[in-house]
Amino acid sequence: MHSPATSHPPTDDVSTTQHYFTRQPEVSSKPGIATLALPDGIFRFTTDTGVFSHAAIDAGTRFLLQHAPAVPLSGDVLDLGCGYGPVAVVWGARKPEATVWAVDTNQRALELTAANAAAAGCANVTTSQPDDVPSQIRFAAIYANPPIRIGKGALRSMLITWLDRLLPGGAAYLVVHRHLGADSLTRWLTSSGYSTQRERSSKGYRLLCVQAAAEPSVNVDQPRHHVEDEKGLR
Ligand SMILES: C[S@@+](CC[C@H](N)C(=O)[O-])C[C@H]1O[C@@H](n2cnc3c(N)ncnc32)[C@H](O)[C@@H]1O
């Protein structure tokens, strides 16, 4: 039986999170606290304005952290679009032997994640702008509540770039709401060479498992598969 996600609609909604992906938020700082209770622990995060879902843990993020499996992790793991760090910190705590890369374009988000990881005692979490992750790093797993609002083309390009950095046999676990295009994204990823299954679904949230491509690209700057547009998809 699937545990239900806790709220609806998703907080990745432009009306409530406008410009959460701004590189340098100009909105004045107003720190807050978000608490996340999971079966394996209670986590507290410092949040701030200008960062995704700063008032409370996003329901999709909670769903991801409740249900995404822990693949055997002793290497590098990516939190793609870390925000204030719930995904990176929880995986950092769950897998102390792993190195968790917390990547975001929003500088305020990166600073919050670094502070939250330090507060949680997770020395294995490293924050980084996307372009600053060393190019030789390959990931055992990727976990993400991806930034749908950056637009379809930018989202797809971002996903392909990082999916091509999965180790053979690795997988990405994405949470996407059906109202934000989860099902069309699933079809597009599969048609682009990344086999994608819906692992779970609750209250419109889809937990997607995206497999590493059978033949990983040797050059992440030039991904093999990039279906620019697919008729009928959002
Ligand atoms: C939906 S939010 C999820 C944040 C956090 N993981 C959570 O669950 O609360 C997506 C995040 O992706 C970030 N983002 C936007 N464009 C990005 C890019 N090109 N590369 C990495 N992160 C990006 C946004 O700034 C935002 O923090």
The ligand as a Gaussian input file, in Angstrom:
#p B3LYP/6-31G(d) Opt

LIG

0 1
 C       11.647000      21.944000      -7.418000
 S       13.068000      22.667000      -6.684000
 C       13.588000      21.363000      -5.564000
 C       14.473000      21.883000      -4.455000
 C       14.823000      20.840000      -3.378000
 N       15.472000      19.671000      -3.950000
 C       13.590000      20.422000      -2.625000
 O       13.159000      19.300000      -2.851000
 O       13.077000      21.215000      -1.826000
 C       14.245000      22.552000      -8.032000
 C       15.585000      23.256000      -7.799000
 O       16.342000      23.178000      -9.003000
 C       17.122000      24.347000      -9.121000
 N       17.561000      24.526000     -10.516000
 C       17.011000      25.275000     -11.508000
 N       17.721000      25.164000     -12.627000
 C       18.744000      24.314000     -12.358000
 C       19.828000      23.810000     -13.115000
 N       19.999000      24.122000     -14.411000
 N       20.694000      22.981000     -12.529000
 C       20.549000      22.647000     -11.223000
 N       19.537000      23.095000     -10.443000
 C       18.649000      23.923000     -11.004000
 C       16.206000      25.439000      -8.598000
 O       16.944000      26.590000      -8.222000
 C       15.521000      24.727000      -7.435000
 O       16.215000      24.939000      -6.240000

